[in-house]
């Protein structure tokens, strides 16, 4: 993301497979469901 101060990297973390298999297929932010991306968009 880029704002008036310049480049600002963001990190989205998901639980490890040992804790929850729900996000086991997530390897990239583009793998997240559209609804979840929309819900967190204001934080990016």
PDB file of N, CA, C and O in Angstrom:
ATOM      1  N   UNK A   1       0.848  -1.173   0.000  1.00  0.00           N
ATOM      2  CA  UNK A   1       0.000   0.000   0.000  1.00  0.00           C
ATOM      3  C   UNK A   1       0.890   1.232   0.000  1.00  0.00           C
ATOM      4  O   UNK A   1       1.972   1.233   0.587  1.00  0.00           O
ATOM      5  N   UNK A   2       0.425   2.268  -0.660  1.00  0.00           N
ATOM      6  CA  UNK A   2       1.166   3.520  -0.712  1.00  0.00           C
ATOM      7  C   UNK A   2       0.270   4.642  -0.210  1.00  0.00           C
ATOM      8  O   UNK A   2      -0.891   4.748  -0.604  1.00  0.00           O
ATOM      9  N   UNK A   3       0.819   5.476   0.662  1.00  0.00           N
ATOM     10  CA  UNK A   3       0.084   6.638   1.138  1.00  0.00           C
ATOM     11  C   UNK A   3       0.974   7.863   0.989  1.00  0.00           C
ATOM     12  O   UNK A   3       2.007   7.799   0.324  1.00  0.00           O
ATOM     13  N   UNK A   4       0.584   8.985   1.604  1.00  0.00           N
ATOM     14  CA  UNK A   4       1.342  10.227   1.448  1.00  0.00           C
ATOM     15  C   UNK A   4       2.776  10.122   1.967  1.00  0.00           C
ATOM     16  O   UNK A   4       3.631  10.915   1.569  1.00  0.00           O
ATOM     17  N   UNK A   5       3.052   9.165   2.841  1.00  0.00           N
ATOM     18  CA  UNK A   5       4.403   8.959   3.373  1.00  0.00           C
ATOM     19  C   UNK A   5       5.219   7.984   2.539  1.00  0.00           C
ATOM     20  O   UNK A   5       6.409   7.800   2.795  1.00  0.00           O
ATOM     21  N   UNK A   6       4.600   7.359   1.550  1.00  0.00           N
ATOM     22  CA  UNK A   6       5.296   6.407   0.688  1.00  0.00           C
ATOM     23  C   UNK A   6       4.787   4.993   0.871  1.00  0.00           C
ATOM     24  O   UNK A   6       3.667   4.772   1.332  1.00  0.00           O
ATOM     25  N   UNK A   7       5.630   4.034   0.500  1.00  0.00           N
ATOM     26  CA  UNK A   7       5.268   2.610   0.559  1.00  0.00           C
ATOM     27  C   UNK A   7       5.076   2.161   2.009  1.00  0.00           C
ATOM     28  O   UNK A   7       5.859   2.527   2.886  1.00  0.00           O
ATOM     29  N   UNK A   8       4.038   1.374   2.254  1.00  0.00           N
ATOM     30  CA  UNK A   8       3.710   0.890   3.594  1.00  0.00           C
ATOM     31  C   UNK A   8       3.263  -0.563   3.482  1.00  0.00           C
ATOM     32  O   UNK A   8       2.107  -0.838   3.162  1.00  0.00           O
ATOM     33  N   UNK A   9       4.178  -1.491   3.744  1.00  0.00           N
ATOM     34  CA  UNK A   9       3.870  -2.923   3.626  1.00  0.00           C
ATOM     35  C   UNK A   9       2.872  -3.348   4.698  1.00  0.00           C
ATOM     36  O   UNK A   9       2.903  -2.848   5.822  1.00  0.00           O
ATOM     37  N   UNK A  10       1.997  -4.267   4.341  1.00  0.00           N
ATOM     38  CA  UNK A  10       0.996  -4.811   5.266  1.00  0.00           C
ATOM     39  C   UNK A  10       1.187  -6.312   5.387  1.00  0.00           C
ATOM     40  O   UNK A  10       1.692  -6.962   4.471  1.00  0.00           O
ATOM     41  N   UNK A  11       0.784  -6.850   6.514  1.00  0.00           N
ATOM     42  CA  UNK A  11       0.909  -8.275   6.779  1.00  0.00           C
ATOM     43  C   UNK A  11      -0.439  -8.809   7.236  1.00  0.00           C
ATOM     44  O   UNK A  11      -1.067  -8.242   8.130  1.00  0.00           O
ATOM     45  N   UNK A  12      -0.879  -9.895   6.624  1.00  0.00           N
ATOM     46  CA  UNK A  12      -2.098 -10.583   7.044  1.00  0.00           C
ATOM     47  C   UNK A  12      -1.669 -11.957   7.529  1.00  0.00           C
ATOM     48  O   UNK A  12      -1.072 -12.727   6.777  1.00  0.00           O
ATOM     49  N   UNK A  13      -1.971 -12.265   8.780  1.00  0.00           N
ATOM     50  CA  UNK A  13      -1.571 -13.549   9.365  1.00  0.00           C
ATOM     51  C   UNK A  13      -2.786 -14.452   9.529  1.00  0.00           C
ATOM     52  O   UNK A  13      -3.889 -13.986   9.814  1.00  0.00           O
ATOM     53  N   UNK A  14      -2.569 -15.737   9.347  1.00  0.00           N
ATOM     54  CA  UNK A  14      -3.611 -16.742   9.556  1.00  0.00           C
ATOM     55  C   UNK A  14      -3.064 -17.801  10.505  1.00  0.00           C
ATOM     56  O   UNK A  14      -1.848 -17.971  10.594  1.00  0.00           O
ATOM     57  N   UNK A  15      -3.935 -18.518  11.217  1.00  0.00           N
ATOM     58  CA  UNK A  15      -3.476 -19.541  12.157  1.00  0.00           C
ATOM     59  C   UNK A  15      -2.716 -20.666  11.456  1.00  0.00           C
ATOM     60  O   UNK A  15      -2.989 -20.996  10.302  1.00  0.00           O
ATOM     61  N   UNK A  16      -1.774 -21.234  12.168  1.00  0.00           N
ATOM     62  CA  UNK A  16      -1.033 -22.401  11.676  1.00  0.00           C
ATOM     63  C   UNK A  16      -2.002 -23.571  11.512  1.00  0.00           C
ATOM     64  O   UNK A  16      -3.003 -23.660  12.224  1.00  0.00           O
ATOM     65  N   UNK A  17      -1.704 -24.454  10.586  1.00  0.00           N
ATOM     66  CA  UNK A  17      -2.548 -25.618  10.299  1.00  0.00           C
ATOM     67  C   UNK A  17      -2.826 -26.450  11.544  1.00  0.00           C
ATOM     68  O   UNK A  17      -3.904 -27.033  11.658  1.00  0.00           O
ATOM     69  N   UNK A  18      -1.884 -26.520  12.480  1.00  0.00           N
ATOM     70  CA  UNK A  18      -2.095 -27.291  13.709  1.00  0.00           C
ATOM     71  C   UNK A  18      -3.205 -26.694  14.568  1.00  0.00           C
ATOM     72  O   UNK A  18      -3.832 -27.406  15.353  1.00  0.00           O
ATOM     73  N   UNK A  19      -3.451 -25.391  14.425  1.00  0.00           N
ATOM     74  CA  UNK A  19      -4.486 -24.729  15.215  1.00  0.00           C
ATOM     75  C   UNK A  19      -5.837 -24.694  14.511  1.00  0.00           C
ATOM     76  O   UNK A  19      -6.881 -24.833  15.148  1.00  0.00           O
ATOM     77  N   UNK A  20      -5.810 -24.508  13.201  1.00  0.00           N
ATOM     78  CA  UNK A  20      -7.053 -24.423  12.433  1.00  0.00           C
ATOM     79  C   UNK A  20      -6.781 -24.757  10.975  1.00  0.00           C
ATOM     80  O   UNK A  20      -5.902 -24.165  10.349  1.00  0.00           O
ATOM     81  N   UNK A  21      -7.524 -25.693  10.444  1.00  0.00           N
ATOM     82  CA  UNK A  21      -7.362 -26.068   9.040  1.00  0.00           C
ATOM     83  C   UNK A  21      -8.195 -25.166   8.119  1.00  0.00           C
ATOM     84  O   UNK A  21      -8.131 -25.292   6.896  1.00  0.00           O
ATOM     85  N   UNK A  22      -8.971 -24.262   8.713  1.00  0.00           N
ATOM     86  CA  UNK A  22      -9.844 -23.383   7.937  1.00  0.00           C
ATOM     87  C   UNK A  22      -9.065 -22.541   6.916  1.00  0.00           C
ATOM     88  O   UNK A  22      -9.566 -22.271   5.825  1.00  0.00           O
ATOM     89  N   UNK A  23      -7.859 -22.134   7.267  1.00  0.00           N
ATOM     90  CA  UNK A  23      -7.063 -21.279   6.386  1.00  0.00           C
ATOM     91  C   UNK A  23      -5.891 -22.026   5.761  1.00  0.00           C
ATOM     92  O   UNK A  23      -4.940 -21.400   5.294  1.00  0.00           O
ATOM     93  N   UNK A  24      -5.946 -23.336   5.748  1.00  0.00           N
ATOM     94  CA  UNK A  24      -4.852 -24.177   5.255  1.00  0.00           C
ATOM     95  C   UNK A  24      -4.481 -23.868   3.805  1.00  0.00           C
ATOM     96  O   UNK A  24      -3.324 -24.026   3.416  1.00  0.00           O
ATOM     97  N   UNK A  25      -5.440 -23.434   3.016  1.00  0.00           N
ATOM     98  CA  UNK A  25      -5.209 -23.170   1.594  1.00  0.00           C
ATOM     99  C   UNK A  25      -4.735 -21.744   1.308  1.00  0.00           C
ATOM    100  O   UNK A  25      -4.483 -21.400   0.153  1.00  0.00           O
ATOM    101  N   UNK A  26      -4.611 -20.914   2.343  1.00  0.00           N
ATOM    102  CA  UNK A  26      -4.229 -19.515   2.151  1.00  0.00           C
ATOM    103  C   UNK A  26      -2.709 -19.392   2.076  1.00  0.00           C
ATOM    104  O   UNK A  26      -2.001 -19.673   3.043  1.00  0.00           O
ATOM    105  N   UNK A  27      -2.224 -18.969   0.914  1.00  0.00           N
ATOM    106  CA  UNK A  27      -0.796 -18.745   0.718  1.00  0.00           C
ATOM    107  C   UNK A  27      -0.503 -17.306   0.310  1.00  0.00           C
ATOM    108  O   UNK A  27       0.650 -16.875   0.311  1.00  0.00           O
ATOM    109  N   UNK A  28      -1.544 -16.574  -0.034  1.00  0.00           N
ATOM    110  CA  UNK A  28      -1.398 -15.218  -0.542  1.00  0.00           C
ATOM    111  C   UNK A  28      -2.679 -14.462  -0.200  1.00  0.00           C
ATOM    112  O   UNK A  28      -3.737 -15.072  -0.044  1.00  0.00           O
ATOM    113  N   UNK A  29      -2.590 -13.148  -0.083  1.00  0.00           N
ATOM    114  CA  UNK A  29      -3.778 -12.360   0.241  1.00  0.00           C
ATOM    115  C   UNK A  29      -4.883 -12.566  -0.798  1.00  0.00           C
ATOM    116  O   UNK A  29      -6.064 -12.451  -0.470  1.00  0.00           O
ATOM    117  N   UNK A  30      -4.520 -12.864  -2.022  1.00  0.00           N
ATOM    118  CA  UNK A  30      -5.523 -13.114  -3.063  1.00  0.00           C
ATOM    119  C   UNK A  30      -6.267 -14.423  -2.855  1.00  0.00           C
ATOM    120  O   UNK A  30      -7.293 -14.652  -3.496  1.00  0.00           O
ATOM    121  N   UNK A  31      -5.772 -15.292  -1.969  1.00  0.00           N
ATOM    122  CA  UNK A  31      -6.449 -16.553  -1.646  1.00  0.00           C
ATOM    123  C   UNK A  31      -7.564 -16.356  -0.619  1.00  0.00           C
ATOM    124  O   UNK A  31      -8.378 -17.256  -0.412  1.00  0.00           O
ATOM    125  N   UNK A  32      -7.608 -15.193   0.022  1.00  0.00           N
ATOM    126  CA  UNK A  32      -8.640 -14.930   1.022  1.00  0.00           C
ATOM    127  C   UNK A  32      -9.999 -14.782   0.344  1.00  0.00           C
ATOM    128  O   UNK A  32     -10.074 -14.314  -0.792  1.00  0.00           O
ATOM    129  N   UNK A  33     -11.073 -15.176   1.029  1.00  0.00           N
ATOM    130  CA  UNK A  33     -12.416 -14.991   0.476  1.00  0.00           C
ATOM    131  C   UNK A  33     -12.702 -13.501   0.247  1.00  0.00           C
ATOM    132  O   UNK A  33     -12.232 -12.654   1.007  1.00  0.00           O
ATOM    133  N   UNK A  34     -13.462 -13.189  -0.787  1.00  0.00           N
ATOM    134  CA  UNK A  34     -13.780 -11.801  -1.119  1.00  0.00           C
ATOM    135  C   UNK A  34     -14.426 -11.072   0.059  1.00  0.00           C
ATOM    136  O   UNK A  34     -14.112  -9.909   0.312  1.00  0.00           O
ATOM    137  N   UNK A  35     -15.318 -11.737   0.775  1.00  0.00           N
ATOM    138  CA  UNK A  35     -15.985 -11.108   1.913  1.00  0.00           C
ATOM    139  C   UNK A  35     -14.973 -10.708   2.980  1.00  0.00           C
ATOM    140  O   UNK A  35     -15.054  -9.602   3.515  1.00  0.00           O
ATOM    141  N   UNK A  36     -14.032 -11.575   3.298  1.00  0.00           N
ATOM    142  CA  UNK A  36     -13.020 -11.260   4.309  1.00  0.00           C
ATOM    143  C   UNK A  36     -12.146 -10.096   3.850  1.00  0.00           C
ATOM    144  O   UNK A  36     -11.827  -9.211   4.644  1.00  0.00           O
ATOM    145  N   UNK A  37     -11.758 -10.091   2.581  1.00  0.00           N
ATOM    146  CA  UNK A  37     -10.959  -8.975   2.061  1.00  0.00           C
ATOM    147  C   UNK A  37     -11.735  -7.663   2.171  1.00  0.00           C
ATOM    148  O   UNK A  37     -11.156  -6.628   2.504  1.00  0.00           O
ATOM    149  N   UNK A  38     -13.025  -7.697   1.897  1.00  0.00           N
ATOM    150  CA  UNK A  38     -13.848  -6.493   2.005  1.00  0.00           C
ATOM    151  C   UNK A  38     -13.945  -6.028   3.454  1.00  0.00           C
ATOM    152  O   UNK A  38     -13.939  -4.827   3.721  1.00  0.00           O
ATOM    153  N   UNK A  39     -14.035  -6.972   4.391  1.00  0.00           N
ATOM    154  CA  UNK A  39     -14.157  -6.624   5.804  1.00  0.00           C
ATOM    155  C   UNK A  39     -12.888  -5.987   6.354  1.00  0.00           C
ATOM    156  O   UNK A  39     -12.964  -5.127   7.230  1.00  0.00           O
ATOM    157  N   UNK A  40     -11.726  -6.392   5.857  1.00  0.00           N
ATOM    158  CA  UNK A  40     -10.471  -5.845   6.380  1.00  0.00           C
ATOM    159  C   UNK A  40      -9.916  -4.713   5.516  1.00  0.00           C
ATOM    160  O   UNK A  40      -8.879  -4.139   5.849  1.00  0.00           O
ATOM    161  N   UNK A  41     -10.584  -4.388   4.422  1.00  0.00           N
ATOM    162  CA  UNK A  41     -10.084  -3.368   3.493  1.00  0.00           C
ATOM    163  C   UNK A  41      -9.799  -2.043   4.187  1.00  0.00           C
ATOM    164  O   UNK A  41      -8.805  -1.392   3.865  1.00  0.00           O
ATOM    165  N   UNK A  42     -10.630  -1.629   5.119  1.00  0.00           N
ATOM    166  CA  UNK A  42     -10.434  -0.332   5.779  1.00  0.00           C
ATOM    167  C   UNK A  42      -9.161  -0.295   6.626  1.00  0.00           C
ATOM    168  O   UNK A  42      -8.688   0.789   6.967  1.00  0.00           O
ATOM    169  N   UNK A  43      -8.603  -1.444   6.971  1.00  0.00           N
ATOM    170  CA  UNK A  43      -7.374  -1.494   7.749  1.00  0.00           C
ATOM    171  C   UNK A  43      -6.137  -1.502   6.866  1.00  0.00           C
ATOM    172  O   UNK A  43      -5.024  -1.307   7.356  1.00  0.00           O
ATOM    173  N   UNK A  44      -6.317  -1.724   5.578  1.00  0.00           N
ATOM    174  CA  UNK A  44      -5.186  -1.771   4.656  1.00  0.00           C
ATOM    175  C   UNK A  44      -4.911  -0.415   4.168  1.00  0.00           C
ATOM    176  O   UNK A  44      -3.991  -0.219   3.373  1.00  0.00           O
TER     177      UNK A  44
END
